[in-house]
Amino acid sequence: MSQTLPDNFYERIKPRLHRRIGREVRLARRVLDLGCGGCDLVRHLVEAYGQEVTGVDISSNSFPAKRRLPNGSGFHCLKRDAAKMGFAADGGADAVVTMWALHEMAKPRAILREVRRVLRPGGEIVVVDFPRGSLAQRLWDEDYYRPREIEALLREVGFERVRVRLIEKGQVIWARADQPLAGAN
């Protein structure tokens, strides 16, 4: 199936995925984007929904120099290890997103535990990544997760109502899970 897709498939669907993520977390006031790269999703969420968004990436090479939008809104991009987010308060985020980055993270369990710490009770995590056997596998030959592996990771660290499925012609994993409500765990 991936053989019939153009090599620029992921670049072409990126704006659509940004909009979809935005719709998913639109009610969240404070959002963290882990593995934010050039902060494109951060910028989209601030511009489209007026959210307080902080991008976190272990490398700052792609961060934009200008972090203010034409409407005057600003956003933050921090060079940090997502497994140690000391800058974020316990329960200080309403939503956490990671797009095309979980497979790159050396300590996914530690990162997901840290996400649990910084998410408020009832907050949500959205994971968007490339699945094993996808066009991305052919293009970049990296080690990607299977949908059931992402589901298992999310459940293992204690997220609830975990939902994982393939979207975009089976080329993208879309996973969403909730932080348990206070006292539920």
C-alpha positions, 0 to 999 in steps of 0.5 A: 500500500505504501508503494502507491503513496507519494514520498511527500505524503507526510508533508502533504497531510501535516496541515490536516493533522494539525487541524485534527489535533487542534480539534481534539485538544481545543478545550485545553487551555494549557498544552505541551507539545513534546518533540515539537521540532520547529514548533509548527504545531505549537504555532498552529494551536496558539493561532487557531485556538489561543491556547497557552502552548509550550513546545519541548524538544531535546534539540533546539536546532529547529526552533524558530527565532521569532516566537510571536504571531502577527496577532501579538500572541507568543509561544514558548519552545524549550530545549528540555528532556521530556523525561524530566520536565521540572519546568512544568508543575504537577497537574499544570497541563490540560493536554499533552501532544506528541506528533511524529516523535514518540518513536524517537524518544529514548525513554518512552515509559519515563516520558509517559510517566512524566506526562502523567505527572504534569497532566491535570486529572481528566487531562488528555494525551494525544500521540500521533506517530508513524506505524511499523510497516508504513511509508515512513518505514520505507523512507526513513527506516526507523524503528516504529511502534505497532498500534498495540505497542502504543496502546500497551505503553499508555495503559502500562503507565496508568492512562485510562480510556486508551483508544488507538487506531490507524488513520490516513490510509493506515500511514499514521497512528492516532492514539488518545488517552485520559489521565485518571480523575483525582482519587481514581488511581 
